[in-house]
Amino acid sequence: MPIRNKKGKKQRNIKNPCGICSNPVAKNHNAVWCDLCNLWIHIKCNNTSLDVYHRLQNDENSWFCQKCYNHAVPFGDISHEDLKLTLQGKNFDFFLDPLNDINVQFY
């Protein structure tokens, strides 16, 4: 099945697509394997510095791309300002119920 890149153009089956941009990840690209989505991620697509990339090469711990992190971690995809307001109890679109430790979101 063909996949689409972020511009919506059809691409042929790519052996190693980047989990963020869907472009091929070649052997000579700086990329990190995401242990959650099981895809290679260009460090540039993930805003990962070259210094962090070099440290990850010798690290055996699990690593998660920003896309997976934002889906897996509560508040992972909330802006810094919204998170600050939420933690202060001033964000009326989203708040924490301290009695039940449940995230409640209004639509």
Biotite code that builds the C-alpha atoms (Angstrom):
import biotite.structure as struc

atoms = struc.array([
    struc.Atom([0.000, 0.000, 0.000], chain_id="A", res_id=1, res_name="MET", atom_name="CA", element="C"),
    struc.Atom([1.509, 3.381, -0.937], chain_id="A", res_id=2, res_name="PRO", atom_name="CA", element="C"),
    struc.Atom([2.047, 5.880, 1.829], chain_id="A", res_id=3, res_name="ILE", atom_name="CA", element="C"),
    struc.Atom([1.812, 9.646, 1.557], chain_id="A", res_id=4, res_name="ARG", atom_name="CA", element="C"),
    struc.Atom([4.434, 12.127, 2.574], chain_id="A", res_id=5, res_name="ASN", atom_name="CA", element="C"),
    struc.Atom([3.512, 15.237, 4.539], chain_id="A", res_id=6, res_name="LYS", atom_name="CA", element="C"),
    struc.Atom([2.768, 17.111, 1.287], chain_id="A", res_id=7, res_name="LYS", atom_name="CA", element="C"),
    struc.Atom([0.152, 14.472, 0.399], chain_id="A", res_id=8, res_name="GLY", atom_name="CA", element="C"),
    struc.Atom([2.044, 13.075, -2.577], chain_id="A", res_id=9, res_name="LYS", atom_name="CA", element="C"),
    struc.Atom([1.877, 9.331, -3.116], chain_id="A", res_id=10, res_name="LYS", atom_name="CA", element="C"),
    struc.Atom([5.110, 7.475, -2.546], chain_id="A", res_id=11, res_name="GLN", atom_name="CA", element="C"),
    struc.Atom([6.029, 3.935, -3.397], chain_id="A", res_id=12, res_name="ARG", atom_name="CA", element="C"),
    struc.Atom([6.570, 1.517, -0.542], chain_id="A", res_id=13, res_name="ASN", atom_name="CA", element="C"),
    struc.Atom([9.557, 2.799, 1.378], chain_id="A", res_id=14, res_name="ILE", atom_name="CA", element="C"),
    struc.Atom([11.702, 0.284, 3.165], chain_id="A", res_id=15, res_name="LYS", atom_name="CA", element="C"),
    struc.Atom([12.542, 2.542, 6.134], chain_id="A", res_id=16, res_name="ASN", atom_name="CA", element="C"),
    struc.Atom([10.197, 5.556, 6.314], chain_id="A", res_id=17, res_name="PRO", atom_name="CA", element="C"),
    struc.Atom([10.774, 8.163, 9.002], chain_id="A", res_id=18, res_name="CYS", atom_name="CA", element="C"),
    struc.Atom([7.986, 7.931, 11.577], chain_id="A", res_id=19, res_name="GLY", atom_name="CA", element="C"),
    struc.Atom([7.510, 11.700, 11.452], chain_id="A", res_id=20, res_name="ILE", atom_name="CA", element="C"),
    struc.Atom([8.105, 12.905, 7.868], chain_id="A", res_id=21, res_name="CYS", atom_name="CA", element="C"),
    struc.Atom([7.569, 9.559, 6.036], chain_id="A", res_id=22, res_name="SER", atom_name="CA", element="C"),
    struc.Atom([10.628, 10.190, 3.847], chain_id="A", res_id=23, res_name="ASN", atom_name="CA", element="C"),
    struc.Atom([13.195, 7.380, 3.544], chain_id="A", res_id=24, res_name="PRO", atom_name="CA", element="C"),
    struc.Atom([15.776, 6.932, 6.275], chain_id="A", res_id=25, res_name="VAL", atom_name="CA", element="C"),
    struc.Atom([19.035, 5.942, 4.583], chain_id="A", res_id=26, res_name="ALA", atom_name="CA", element="C"),
    struc.Atom([21.964, 4.221, 6.292], chain_id="A", res_id=27, res_name="LYS", atom_name="CA", element="C"),
    struc.Atom([23.984, 7.443, 6.202], chain_id="A", res_id=28, res_name="ASN", atom_name="CA", element="C"),
    struc.Atom([21.217, 9.527, 7.844], chain_id="A", res_id=29, res_name="HIS", atom_name="CA", element="C"),
    struc.Atom([21.346, 10.450, 11.520], chain_id="A", res_id=30, res_name="ASN", atom_name="CA", element="C"),
    struc.Atom([18.313, 8.597, 12.829], chain_id="A", res_id=31, res_name="ALA", atom_name="CA", element="C"),
    struc.Atom([17.151, 6.913, 16.019], chain_id="A", res_id=32, res_name="VAL", atom_name="CA", element="C"),
    struc.Atom([14.899, 3.855, 16.396], chain_id="A", res_id=33, res_name="TRP", atom_name="CA", element="C"),
    struc.Atom([11.674, 4.537, 18.299], chain_id="A", res_id=34, res_name="CYS", atom_name="CA", element="C"),
    struc.Atom([10.875, 1.643, 20.610], chain_id="A", res_id=35, res_name="ASP", atom_name="CA", element="C"),
    struc.Atom([7.169, 2.494, 20.659], chain_id="A", res_id=36, res_name="LEU", atom_name="CA", element="C"),
    struc.Atom([6.226, 2.902, 16.978], chain_id="A", res_id=37, res_name="CYS", atom_name="CA", element="C"),
    struc.Atom([9.136, 0.709, 15.795], chain_id="A", res_id=38, res_name="ASN", atom_name="CA", element="C"),
    struc.Atom([10.220, 3.188, 13.133], chain_id="A", res_id=39, res_name="LEU", atom_name="CA", element="C"),
    struc.Atom([13.392, 5.100, 12.374], chain_id="A", res_id=40, res_name="TRP", atom_name="CA", element="C"),
    struc.Atom([13.165, 8.823, 13.109], chain_id="A", res_id=41, res_name="ILE", atom_name="CA", element="C"),
    struc.Atom([15.412, 11.461, 11.531], chain_id="A", res_id=42, res_name="HIS", atom_name="CA", element="C"),
    struc.Atom([16.959, 13.423, 14.391], chain_id="A", res_id=43, res_name="ILE", atom_name="CA", element="C"),
    struc.Atom([16.136, 16.637, 12.537], chain_id="A", res_id=44, res_name="LYS", atom_name="CA", element="C"),
    struc.Atom([12.433, 15.678, 12.352], chain_id="A", res_id=45, res_name="CYS", atom_name="CA", element="C"),
    struc.Atom([12.421, 15.011, 16.096], chain_id="A", res_id=46, res_name="ASN", atom_name="CA", element="C"),
    struc.Atom([14.409, 18.159, 17.002], chain_id="A", res_id=47, res_name="ASN", atom_name="CA", element="C"),
    struc.Atom([17.086, 15.953, 18.563], chain_id="A", res_id=48, res_name="THR", atom_name="CA", element="C"),
    struc.Atom([20.538, 17.533, 18.812], chain_id="A", res_id=49, res_name="SER", atom_name="CA", element="C"),
    struc.Atom([23.610, 15.849, 17.370], chain_id="A", res_id=50, res_name="LEU", atom_name="CA", element="C"),
    struc.Atom([25.049, 15.662, 20.900], chain_id="A", res_id=51, res_name="ASP", atom_name="CA", element="C"),
    struc.Atom([21.991, 13.752, 22.178], chain_id="A", res_id=52, res_name="VAL", atom_name="CA", element="C"),
    struc.Atom([22.099, 11.539, 19.067], chain_id="A", res_id=53, res_name="TYR", atom_name="CA", element="C"),
    struc.Atom([25.706, 10.534, 19.824], chain_id="A", res_id=54, res_name="HIS", atom_name="CA", element="C"),
    struc.Atom([24.828, 9.771, 23.450], chain_id="A", res_id=55, res_name="ARG", atom_name="CA", element="C"),
    struc.Atom([21.884, 7.618, 22.325], chain_id="A", res_id=56, res_name="LEU", atom_name="CA", element="C"),
    struc.Atom([24.162, 5.489, 20.143], chain_id="A", res_id=57, res_name="GLN", atom_name="CA", element="C"),
    struc.Atom([25.733, 3.972, 23.281], chain_id="A", res_id=58, res_name="ASN", atom_name="CA", element="C"),
    struc.Atom([22.549, 3.901, 25.352], chain_id="A", res_id=59, res_name="ASP", atom_name="CA", element="C"),
    struc.Atom([20.603, 0.648, 25.680], chain_id="A", res_id=60, res_name="GLU", atom_name="CA", element="C"),
    struc.Atom([17.535, 2.259, 27.270], chain_id="A", res_id=61, res_name="ASN", atom_name="CA", element="C"),
    struc.Atom([14.295, 2.590, 25.349], chain_id="A", res_id=62, res_name="SER", atom_name="CA", element="C"),
    struc.Atom([13.833, 5.760, 23.314], chain_id="A", res_id=63, res_name="TRP", atom_name="CA", element="C"),
    struc.Atom([10.547, 7.266, 22.115], chain_id="A", res_id=64, res_name="PHE", atom_name="CA", element="C"),
    struc.Atom([10.069, 9.785, 19.330], chain_id="A", res_id=65, res_name="CYS", atom_name="CA", element="C"),
    struc.Atom([8.262, 13.057, 19.982], chain_id="A", res_id=66, res_name="GLN", atom_name="CA", element="C"),
    struc.Atom([5.173, 11.846, 18.134], chain_id="A", res_id=67, res_name="LYS", atom_name="CA", element="C"),
    struc.Atom([4.811, 8.758, 20.354], chain_id="A", res_id=68, res_name="CYS", atom_name="CA", element="C"),
    struc.Atom([5.761, 10.692, 23.470], chain_id="A", res_id=69, res_name="TYR", atom_name="CA", element="C"),
    struc.Atom([3.006, 13.217, 22.821], chain_id="A", res_id=70, res_name="ASN", atom_name="CA", element="C"),
    struc.Atom([0.434, 10.413, 22.547], chain_id="A", res_id=71, res_name="HIS", atom_name="CA", element="C"),
    struc.Atom([1.680, 8.310, 25.467], chain_id="A", res_id=72, res_name="ALA", atom_name="CA", element="C"),
    struc.Atom([2.393, 10.917, 28.138], chain_id="A", res_id=73, res_name="VAL", atom_name="CA", element="C"),
    struc.Atom([-0.374, 12.940, 29.781], chain_id="A", res_id=74, res_name="PRO", atom_name="CA", element="C"),
    struc.Atom([0.005, 16.595, 28.771], chain_id="A", res_id=75, res_name="PHE", atom_name="CA", element="C"),
    struc.Atom([2.640, 15.544, 26.189], chain_id="A", res_id=76, res_name="GLY", atom_name="CA", element="C"),
    struc.Atom([0.987, 17.555, 23.437], chain_id="A", res_id=77, res_name="ASP", atom_name="CA", element="C"),
    struc.Atom([-0.260, 20.502, 25.499], chain_id="A", res_id=78, res_name="ILE", atom_name="CA", element="C"),
    struc.Atom([1.512, 23.840, 25.071], chain_id="A", res_id=79, res_name="SER", atom_name="CA", element="C"),
    struc.Atom([3.756, 25.073, 27.859], chain_id="A", res_id=80, res_name="HIS", atom_name="CA", element="C"),
    struc.Atom([1.414, 27.989, 28.588], chain_id="A", res_id=81, res_name="GLU", atom_name="CA", element="C"),
    struc.Atom([-1.703, 25.737, 28.730], chain_id="A", res_id=82, res_name="ASP", atom_name="CA", element="C"),
    struc.Atom([0.128, 23.286, 31.001], chain_id="A", res_id=83, res_name="LEU", atom_name="CA", element="C"),
    struc.Atom([1.135, 26.114, 33.314], chain_id="A", res_id=84, res_name="LYS", atom_name="CA", element="C"),
    struc.Atom([-2.460, 27.401, 33.483], chain_id="A", res_id=85, res_name="LEU", atom_name="CA", element="C"),
    struc.Atom([-3.791, 23.863, 34.008], chain_id="A", res_id=86, res_name="THR", atom_name="CA", element="C"),
    struc.Atom([-1.433, 23.199, 36.908], chain_id="A", res_id=87, res_name="LEU", atom_name="CA", element="C"),
    struc.Atom([-2.452, 26.525, 38.431], chain_id="A", res_id=88, res_name="GLN", atom_name="CA", element="C"),
    struc.Atom([-6.129, 25.563, 38.055], chain_id="A", res_id=89, res_name="GLY", atom_name="CA", element="C"),
    struc.Atom([-6.742, 28.463, 35.653], chain_id="A", res_id=90, res_name="LYS", atom_name="CA", element="C"),
    struc.Atom([-7.330, 26.480, 32.446], chain_id="A", res_id=91, res_name="ASN", atom_name="CA", element="C"),
    struc.Atom([-11.086, 25.952, 32.260], chain_id="A", res_id=92, res_name="PHE", atom_name="CA", element="C"),
    struc.Atom([-10.882, 23.758, 29.136], chain_id="A", res_id=93, res_name="ASP", atom_name="CA", element="C"),
    struc.Atom([-8.836, 21.136, 30.975], chain_id="A", res_id=94, res_name="PHE", atom_name="CA", element="C"),
    struc.Atom([-8.321, 20.475, 34.650], chain_id="A", res_id=95, res_name="PHE", atom_name="CA", element="C"),
    struc.Atom([-7.157, 17.774, 37.062], chain_id="A", res_id=96, res_name="LEU", atom_name="CA", element="C"),
    struc.Atom([-9.554, 16.288, 39.577], chain_id="A", res_id=97, res_name="ASP", atom_name="CA", element="C"),
    struc.Atom([-7.287, 16.045, 42.641], chain_id="A", res_id=98, res_name="PRO", atom_name="CA", element="C"),
    struc.Atom([-9.740, 13.842, 44.548], chain_id="A", res_id=99, res_name="LEU", atom_name="CA", element="C"),
    struc.Atom([-9.834, 11.127, 41.925], chain_id="A", res_id=100, res_name="ASN", atom_name="CA", element="C"),
    struc.Atom([-6.541, 11.887, 40.132], chain_id="A", res_id=101, res_name="ASP", atom_name="CA", element="C"),
    struc.Atom([-8.465, 11.781, 36.867], chain_id="A", res_id=102, res_name="ILE", atom_name="CA", element="C"),
    struc.Atom([-7.885, 14.015, 33.870], chain_id="A", res_id=103, res_name="ASN", atom_name="CA", element="C"),
    struc.Atom([-11.147, 15.628, 32.813], chain_id="A", res_id=104, res_name="VAL", atom_name="CA", element="C"),
    struc.Atom([-11.472, 17.426, 29.492], chain_id="A", res_id=105, res_name="GLN", atom_name="CA", element="C"),
    struc.Atom([-14.431, 19.452, 28.338], chain_id="A", res_id=106, res_name="PHE", atom_name="CA", element="C"),
    struc.Atom([-15.379, 19.658, 24.661], chain_id="A", res_id=107, res_name="TYR", atom_name="CA", element="C"),
])
